[in-house]
Amino acid sequence: MVENKKIWLASPHMSDEGYEQEYVKEAFDTNWIAPLGPNVNGFEKELAAKVDIENAAALISGSAAIHLALKLAGVERNDIVFCPTLTFSATANPIMYQSAKPVFIDSDYKTWNMDPGALEEAFKKYPNVKAVLVVHLYGLSADMDKIMQICNRYNVPVIEDAAESLGTKYKGKYTGTFGKYGIYSFNGNKIITTSGGGMLVSNDEEKIKKARFWATQSRDKARHYQHSELGFNYRMSNIVAGIGRGQLKVLGRRIEKKKYIFEFYKKELGNLKGLKMMPVNEWDSPNYWLSCLTIESKDIKPINIMEALEKENIESRPVWKPMHMQPFFKKYDYVGSDVSEKLFENGLCLPSDTKMTNEDLGRIVNIIKSLWE
Ligand SMILES: *Cc1c(COP(=O)(O)O)cnc(C)c1O
């Protein structure tokens, strides 16, 4: 029997034009196979221009960017940081790198992201919080007007984890540019990828300079190696940045295709009993990184869909398991009700690979529809 063609959740998709290879070749030709270099500077400038922000620092990962953002926000041992519970652990881990304490915040059904009501409650309980991490899951923006209003009232810096939402706009403004700091990720399954990498952005030039300094081992200006601060080896390489420059050129095209995939699922599956596509709000212009849904049905659970797809060599996965339910994080406080738990229980991420054909999409929706027959 011939194996069915594998369909991925989201896999790297290089440009047809070979832009990435041109930038990488240039790095080879000039022997700039090192951290720093013209591609790093170029990638920083081009990404900053794309999302309309002043400064960017290219780093080895989105996680490293979150870590440095927390440091820049002054987060130290035992400080409290608010963090959405419904996210990938990479959002919360850097809080632990700083030996700080996360307090997890519930989602709302309207956005799947941080619930402003729960955030307000958390501020009442922890008025001395040091920083607030906000995530834009699956390319859907959090309700930034409300969140920024609350955080500004308490005068606490916001760090936006826009790892999954590069290119998403909230009321016409790019996610990652509302808070004091924003971060993006170019990991293998993100909307554009460099195989691995991240970016820290801010309108505060001094802070970004400081991040670059820490990211290159905190070398003081001296002929010998001199260090007055703890350093990190977090800087992106010139090869990796070359891939990023090429990928940035096709971001618009990737968003278009991701939107097409979402609309296809919505049209074909949106009327199945108990099935609801993820919420796209009137103010939201998402990048549709992953097409997700929830099912509320006695007979059909997300696991049934996952198993049916898996049999046909098609990858799908559950919605993130909330941090307050994770063995590693469960001793930390949690503010909210059961929304994130319900989203985890009923949620599913469908294959959202931009290389899928209409035939692939047809196969997927037919498998899913057959469960309702
Ligand atoms: C991917 C991801 C990250 C981490 O990015 P890396 O580049 O893999 O370190 C952080 N937060 C969220 C929500 C992510 O999806």
The ligand as an ORCA input file, in Angstrom:
! r2SCAN-3c Opt
* xyz 0 1
  C       7.424     29.617     19.567
  C       6.987     30.383     20.729
  C       7.902     30.996     21.599
  C       9.382     30.741     21.613
  O      10.069     30.969     20.505
  P      11.457     30.192     20.264
  O      12.022     30.965     19.116
  O      11.098     28.793     19.904
  O      12.273     30.280     21.476
  C       7.422     31.786     22.629
  N       6.113     31.964     22.812
  C       5.193     31.391     22.016
  C       3.762     31.658     22.285
  C       5.595     30.561     20.963
  O       4.675     29.974     20.206
*
